[in-house]
Amino acid sequence: MGANLAMLDGAELAVAVARSSSVPEAVARYEREAVPRGGRAVKRSARGLAACMSEGAPGSAVTYLSSFGTKD
């Protein structure tokens, strides 16, 4: 998740810089979306780690990962 988030953040920051009249404005625009998204990723990662390390593992990990569903 971290590598994917880093690539998305880099792309979104580049777009913000391209569309803004100044770098500080671009960073502010980028941070309005990136900071909350990063916080959600941290919480999701912590829940995943807890599921993998709990006494109920590996079943708790399977249950957690299954909550994301599948894409066809």
C-alpha positions as CSV (number, residue, x, y, z in Angstrom):
1,M,0.0,0.0,0.0
2,G,2.8,2.4,0.8
3,A,4.5,2.2,-2.6
4,N,1.2,2.6,-4.4
5,L,0.3,5.6,-2.3
6,A,3.7,7.2,-2.9
7,M,3.3,6.9,-6.6
8,L,-0.2,8.4,-6.5
9,D,1.0,11.2,-4.2
10,G,3.8,12.0,-6.6
11,A,1.5,12.1,-9.6
12,E,-1.1,14.3,-7.8
13,L,1.6,16.7,-6.5
14,A,2.9,17.0,-10.1
15,V,-0.6,17.8,-11.4
16,A,-1.2,20.3,-8.6
17,V,2.1,22.1,-9.5
18,A,1.2,22.2,-13.1
19,R,-2.2,23.7,-12.4
20,S,-1.2,26.2,-9.8
21,S,0.4,29.7,-10.0
22,S,2.9,29.0,-7.2
23,V,4.5,26.0,-5.5
24,P,3.1,26.9,-2.0
25,E,-0.4,27.0,-3.6
26,A,0.2,23.7,-5.3
27,V,1.4,22.0,-2.1
28,A,-1.6,23.3,-0.1
29,R,-4.0,22.0,-2.8
30,Y,-2.2,18.6,-2.8
31,E,-2.1,18.3,1.0
32,R,-5.9,18.9,1.3
33,E,-6.4,15.5,-0.3
34,A,-3.2,13.6,0.4
35,V,-3.2,14.1,4.2
36,P,-6.6,12.5,4.8
37,R,-5.9,9.8,2.3
38,G,-2.7,9.0,4.1
39,G,-4.4,8.9,7.4
40,R,-7.0,6.4,6.1
41,A,-4.1,4.2,4.7
42,V,-2.4,4.2,8.1
43,K,-5.5,3.1,9.9
44,R,-6.2,0.4,7.3
45,S,-2.6,-0.9,7.6
46,A,-2.9,-1.0,11.4
47,R,-6.1,-3.0,11.2
48,G,-4.4,-5.4,8.8
49,L,-1.4,-5.8,11.0
50,A,-3.6,-6.4,14.1
51,A,-5.6,-9.0,12.2
52,C,-2.4,-10.8,11.1
53,M,-0.9,-10.8,14.6
54,S,-3.9,-11.5,16.7
55,E,-4.5,-14.8,18.5
56,G,-7.2,-15.6,15.9
57,A,-4.7,-15.5,13.1
58,P,-4.6,-16.7,10.4
59,G,-8.5,-16.8,10.4
60,S,-8.7,-13.2,11.5
61,A,-6.4,-12.1,8.7
62,V,-8.5,-14.0,6.1
63,T,-11.6,-12.4,7.5
64,Y,-10.0,-8.9,7.3
65,L,-8.7,-9.4,3.8
66,S,-12.0,-10.8,2.6
67,S,-13.8,-7.7,3.7
68,F,-12.3,-5.9,0.7
69,G,-14.2,-8.2,-1.8
70,T,-13.0,-9.3,-5.1
71,K,-12.8,-7.6,-8.5
72,D,-13.6,-9.5,-11.7
